[in-house]
Amino acid sequence: MKKSRLFILALDGTPFTLLQKLFREGVMPNLKNLAEESVFMQMDSVQPPVSSSAWASFMTGKTPAQHGILGFVDRTPADMNWYIPNAEHLRAKTIWQILSEKGKRVFVMNVPVTFPPKPVNGISICGFLGNDIRKGVWPPEIGTLLKARGYRIDADTEMAKTNLPAFMDHLFTVLEKRLETMRFFYKQERWDVFMTHIMETDRLHHFFWEYFEQGHDLFKARFMELYRRIDVEIGRILAEAEDDTAFLLLSDHGFCTLRYAVYLNRWLTDNGYLFFRSKPPAGLHEIAPLSRAYSLYPGRIYINLKGREKEGSVEPGTEYEQLRSELIIRLKTIMDPSGRPVVKQVLRREEAYPEANAEEIQRLPDLITEAFRGYDLKGDLGHAALFNKTIFNGMHTDDDAFILAKDIAVAEERFSIDKLFRAVEGFFE
């Protein structure tokens, strides 16, 4: 029987290798059983492997170079102001818009880069980076209902900085509201495609990953308990699903233990490439004209190019190319306090994004710095030290996302998350 409806569940930042471990330890029996009768395999993220870029790729079928979301912050070179990219900055239609135009009814909840909401044939509830649930939904009246039900867009990560046990409890509370809301709309709404994105897994990993890996008495048990709770809900959905429903479960990137946060603008400053009008700088507009390069998270290097940046100092052509070559060599010499190399490779934008056309290339960072596992390349402007340990102890990887597909055709060789767009679109053809 050909399936006509598609249920999608996203577990943000959940590694394929972690699920394998949880299966072996009996933590997620429902998901394990589903995996055994499905296509279940490792999947790659995008570059950079951050949630906003990866989910934008899933929704549009485009790479970050094509859809324009290159991280959690971006800049306008003409005035050197930065901004937070959102749905208004996407340079491609989403799968929700395309399916709506084909008459399919959609429900999508909590997916990053869905704020501000676009009109759809159904319901869209914004995710991470949306800051007001009443303004982050389509149709607008849904916001009042969600507010009354105590729904939250995201967990309060500030709590983790002062009280980790309380933050762990808070994660369970936010997750419960997410699942409760999912159940409500799953039963109440008529839908052809239904997607819920769970951000709580990503939050869990950022603050508790190292504790889990080290076998911390309390936090490892609570870590697995959160996955058990998700598995119970998966079992409930499977038991209640109609015969016409296919399933797609996925994550957007992997995770590993964070060794160090690495502040590239500190390195650029210490090595004579970056200067500021005042200390600490209040923003990009305080980059002094003498500067030759600066960085945005994660690992994006921009040359202070004449004719592009507000006060560019580097001439296009030979000087620009020489500076890029110099930085490629020198960035790879960065060593952490124990003498380990930090930078895996530095790519010119045309090497990192060969699919980009001439217009797209001009919007991209001049260099893309990729670190070895465990090093998070930060873009803070005025940080005092090159290396730092923070409350975060887990970080993203680009090679350990997962895909589980039942009754929906996906490629059975390794692929990246942007390729799933065609699978979802093709399901409804």
C-alpha positions in Angstrom: 0.0 0.0 0.0 1.4 3.4 -1.0 1.6 5.7 1.9 -0.1 9.2 1.5 0.9 10.9 4.7 4.3 11.6 6.2 5.2 12.0 9.8 8.6 13.7 10.5 10.4 13.8 13.9 13.6 15.8 14.2 16.0 15.2 17.1 18.3 18.1 16.9 22.0 17.2 17.2 21.4 13.5 17.9 24.3 11.5 16.5 23.9 8.2 14.7 26.6 6.7 16.9 24.7 7.8 20.1 21.5 6.1 18.9 23.5 2.9 18.2 24.8 3.0 21.8 21.3 3.7 23.3 19.9 0.8 21.3 22.6 -1.5 22.6 21.8 -0.4 26.2 18.0 -0.9 25.8 17.3 2.8 26.3 15.1 3.3 23.1 13.4 0.0 22.3 10.6 1.6 20.2 13.0 3.5 18.0 15.3 0.4 17.7 12.5 -1.7 16.5 11.5 1.0 13.9 15.1 1.2 12.8 15.3 -2.5 12.2 12.5 -2.3 9.6 13.6 1.0 8.0 16.5 2.6 6.2 18.7 3.7 9.2 22.1 5.1 8.6 24.6 7.9 9.3 24.1 11.2 7.5 26.3 14.3 6.9 25.4 17.8 7.9 26.3 20.9 5.9 29.2 23.4 6.2 28.9 25.0 8.7 27.2 22.3 10.8 25.0 24.7 12.8 21.2 24.2 13.3 20.1 27.3 11.4 22.2 26.4 8.3 21.4 22.7 8.4 17.6 23.0 8.8 17.4 25.7 6.2 19.1 23.1 3.9 16.6 20.4 4.8 13.7 22.8 4.1 15.0 24.2 0.8 17.2 21.4 -0.7 19.9 24.0 -1.0 23.4 24.4 0.5 24.1 27.3 2.8 25.8 29.1 -0.1 22.6 28.9 -2.1 20.0 29.5 0.6 22.0 32.2 2.4 22.0 31.1 6.0 25.6 30.7 7.0 25.3 30.8 10.8 23.5 32.4 13.7 24.9 35.9 12.8 25.8 37.6 9.6 26.9 41.1 8.5 26.1 43.8 5.9 29.6 44.9 4.7 28.4 48.3 3.5 27.7 49.5 7.0 29.4 46.8 9.1 26.4 46.0 11.2 25.5 42.4 12.1 22.1 40.7 12.2 20.5 37.4 13.0 19.5 35.6 9.8 15.9 34.3 9.9 13.2 33.1 7.5 13.1 36.5 5.7 16.7 35.9 4.6 16.1 32.5 3.0 16.8 32.7 -0.8 14.6 29.7 -1.6 11.1 28.4 -1.0 10.7 25.9 1.8 9.2 22.5 1.4 6.2 23.7 3.5 5.5 26.5 0.9 5.9 24.1 -2.0 3.6 21.4 -0.6 1.1 24.1 0.4 1.0 25.3 -3.2 0.3 21.7 -4.3 -2.8 21.6 -2.0 -1.1 19.5 0.7 -1.9 20.4 4.3 1.1 20.9 6.5 1.9 21.0 10.2 5.4 22.1 11.2 6.5 22.9 14.8 9.7 24.2 16.3 11.9 24.0 13.2 14.7 26.6 13.2 14.5 29.4 10.6 10.7 29.4 10.5 10.5 32.8 12.1 8.9 35.1 11.1 6.3 32.6 9.8 5.4 32.2 6.1 1.7 31.6 5.2 1.1 27.8 4.7 -1.8 25.6 4.0 -2.0 24.5 7.6 -0.1 25.4 10.7 3.5 26.7 11.2 4.9 27.2 14.8 8.3 28.8 14.8 11.4 27.4 16.4 14.8 28.5 17.8 15.6 32.2 17.2 11.9 33.1 17.3 11.4 35.3 20.4 7.6 35.7 20.7 5.3 32.7 20.2 2.4 35.1 19.5 4.2 36.5 16.5 5.8 33.2 15.4 2.9 31.2 14.2 0.6 30.8 11.2 -2.3 31.3 11.4 -1.8 34.1 13.9 -4.5 33.0 16.3 -2.6 29.8 17.1 -0.2 31.9 19.2 -2.8 32.7 21.8 -3.7 29.1 22.2 0.0 28.1 22.6 0.6 30.9 25.1 -2.4 29.7 27.2 -1.1 26.1 27.1 2.3 27.2 28.5 4.2 26.3 25.4 7.9 27.5 25.1 9.9 28.0 21.9 13.1 27.0 23.6 14.6 26.2 27.0 16.2 29.0 29.1 19.9 28.2 28.6 20.9 31.0 31.0 19.7 28.8 33.8 22.5 26.3 32.9 25.1 28.9 33.8 24.2 28.9 37.5 22.3 25.7 38.2 22.9 22.6 36.0 20.5 20.2 38.0 17.7 22.8 37.8 18.4 23.3 34.1 18.1 19.5 33.5 14.7 19.5 35.3 13.8 22.5 33.1 14.7 20.6 29.9 12.2 17.8 30.9 9.5 20.4 31.5 10.0 22.1 28.1 10.2 18.7 26.4 6.9 17.6 28.0 5.2 20.7 26.7 6.6 20.1 23.3 5.3 16.5 23.2 2.0 17.4 24.7 1.5 20.1 22.0 2.6 17.7 19.3 0.0 15.1 20.5 -2.7 17.8 20.6 -2.2 18.9 17.0 -1.5 15.3 15.8 -5.0 14.3 16.9 -6.9 17.6 16.2 -5.6 18.6 12.8 -6.0 17.2 9.3 -2.6 16.9 7.8 -0.6 15.4 4.9 2.8 16.1 6.4 3.4 16.6 10.1 6.8 17.6 11.5 7.9 18.2 15.0 11.4 19.3 15.8 12.8 18.7 19.3 15.5 21.1 20.3 15.9 19.8 23.8 18.3 17.0 22.6 20.7 19.7 21.3 20.5 21.6 24.6 21.1 18.4 26.6 24.2 17.7 24.6 25.7 21.2 24.8 25.6 21.2 28.6 25.8 17.5 29.5 27.6 15.6 26.8 31.0 15.3 28.6 29.2 14.2 31.8 27.4 11.5 29.8 30.7 10.3 28.1 32.5 10.3 31.5 29.7 8.3 33.2 28.7 11.0 35.7 26.5 9.4 38.4 23.5 11.7 38.1 23.8 13.4 34.7 24.4 10.2 32.7 21.2 8.7 34.1 19.1 11.8 33.4 20.7 12.1 30.0 19.4 8.6 29.1 16.1 9.3 30.9 15.4 12.2 28.4 15.9 9.8 25.5 13.7 7.2 27.2 11.0 9.8 27.4 11.3 10.6 23.7 11.2 6.8 22.9 8.0 6.4 24.8 6.4 9.1 22.7 7.7 7.5 19.5 6.1 4.2 20.6 2.8 6.0 21.2 2.9 7.7 17.7 3.7 4.3 16.1 0.8 2.6 17.9 -1.7 5.3 16.9 -0.5 5.9 13.3 -2.8 5.2 10.4 -1.9 2.6 7.8 -1.3 5.4 5.3 1.5 7.0 7.3 5.2 6.9 6.4 7.9 7.9 8.9 11.0 10.0 8.6 13.3 10.7 11.6 16.5 12.7 11.4 19.0 14.9 13.1 20.9 17.9 11.6 24.5 17.2 12.9 26.4 15.1 15.4 28.1 15.9 18.7 31.4 15.5 20.5 33.1 16.7 23.7 34.3 20.3 23.5 38.0 20.7 24.3 38.2 24.5 23.8 36.3 27.4 22.5 38.8 29.1 20.1 38.5 32.9 19.5 39.8 33.5 16.0 39.4 37.3 16.3 41.9 37.2 19.2 44.3 35.3 17.0 43.8 37.8 14.1 44.4 40.7 16.6 47.5 39.1 18.1 48.9 38.5 14.7 48.4 42.0 13.3 45.4 41.4 11.0 42.7 43.0 13.1 42.5 46.4 15.0 39.7 48.2 16.8 38.8 51.8 17.4 38.0 51.0 21.1 38.4 48.2 23.6 36.4 46.2 24.1 34.7 46.7 20.7 31.0 47.2 20.7 30.5 45.7 17.3 31.8 45.2 13.8 31.5 48.9 13.1 34.5 49.4 15.5 36.9 47.5 13.2 39.6 50.0 12.3 40.4 50.8 8.7 43.9 49.4 9.1 42.4 45.9 9.7 42.9 43.2 7.0 40.6 40.4 8.2 38.0 39.5 10.8 36.0 36.4 11.7 32.3 35.5 12.3 31.1 32.3 13.9 31.8 29.5 13.1 35.3 29.9 11.5 34.2 32.3 8.7 37.0 34.7 7.7 36.3 37.9 5.8 39.0 40.0 4.2 38.6 43.7 4.8 38.3 44.2 1.0 38.2 47.7 -0.6 35.0 48.3 -2.5 33.1 45.8 -0.4 33.6 46.4 3.3 32.7 49.9 4.6 36.4 50.8 5.3 38.2 48.2 3.3 42.0 48.2 3.3 42.9 45.3 1.1 43.1 45.8 -2.7 41.2 43.3 -4.9 43.3 41.0 -7.0 46.9 40.1 -6.1 46.9 41.6 -2.6 43.6 39.8 -1.8 44.8 36.5 -3.1 48.2 36.8 -1.3 46.4 37.5 2.0 44.1 34.5 1.6 47.1 32.3 0.9 49.0 33.7 3.9 46.1 33.1 6.2 45.5 29.6 5.0 49.1 28.7 6.0 49.2 30.6 9.3 45.8 29.6 10.6 46.9 25.9 10.4 49.7 26.7 12.8 47.4 27.3 15.8 48.0 24.9 18.6 46.0 24.4 21.8 47.6 24.7 25.2 48.6 21.0 25.1 50.3 21.4 21.7 47.6 19.8 19.6 46.7 21.3 16.2 43.4 23.1 16.1 42.7 23.8 12.5 42.0 20.9 10.2 41.8 22.9 6.9 41.2 26.3 5.5 39.3 26.5 2.3 38.8 29.4 -0.1 35.1 30.0 -0.6 35.1 28.7 -4.2 36.6 25.4 -2.9 34.2 25.1 0.0 31.1 25.8 -2.1 31.8 24.7 -5.7 28.0 24.7 -6.4 27.7 28.5 -5.8 27.1 30.7 -8.8 28.9 34.0 -9.3 26.4 36.0 -7.4 26.3 33.6 -4.4 30.1 33.5 -4.3 30.3 37.2 -3.6 28.1 36.8 -0.5 30.3 34.1 1.0 33.2 34.3 3.5 36.5 34.6 1.8 37.9 31.7 3.8 36.2 28.9 5.7 38.2 27.5 8.6 37.4 23.9 9.7 38.6 22.7 13.1 39.5 19.3 14.3 36.9 17.6 16.6 36.6 19.3 19.9 37.4 22.9 18.9 34.7 25.5 18.5 35.8 28.4 16.3 34.1 31.5 17.9 33.5 34.9 16.4 33.5 37.1 19.5 35.3 40.3 18.8 37.1 41.3 22.0 37.7 38.2 23.9 40.8 38.4 26.0 42.2 34.9 25.4 42.6 32.7 22.4 41.3 29.6 24.2 38.6 29.2 26.9 36.6 26.6 28.7 32.9 27.5 29.2 29.8 26.0 30.6 29.4 24.3 27.2 31.1 20.9 27.1 29.6 19.5 23.9 29.8 20.8 20.4 28.6 20.0 16.9 30.2 17.7 14.3 29.5 17.6 10.6 29.6 13.8 10.0 27.4 12.0 12.5 23.8 13.0 11.9 21.3 10.2 11.4 18.4 9.4 9.1 15.6 6.8 9.6 13.2 6.4 6.7 10.2 4.0 6.6 8.0 3.8 3.5 9.7 6.9 2.0 12.4 6.5 -0.6 15.9 7.8 0.3 19.3 7.1 -1.2 20.9 4.2 0.5 24.4 5.6 0.1 25.9 8.3 2.4 24.4 11.8 1.7 24.0 15.2 3.4 20.9 16.7 4.9 20.1 19.0 2.0 19.3 15.9 -0.2 16.3 15.0 2.0 14.3 17.8 0.4 13.9 15.9 -2.8 12.8 12.8 -0.8 10.0 14.7 0.9 8.9 16.4 -2.2 9.0 13.2 -4.2 6.9 11.4 -1.6 4.0 13.6 -2.6 4.4 13.3 -6.3 
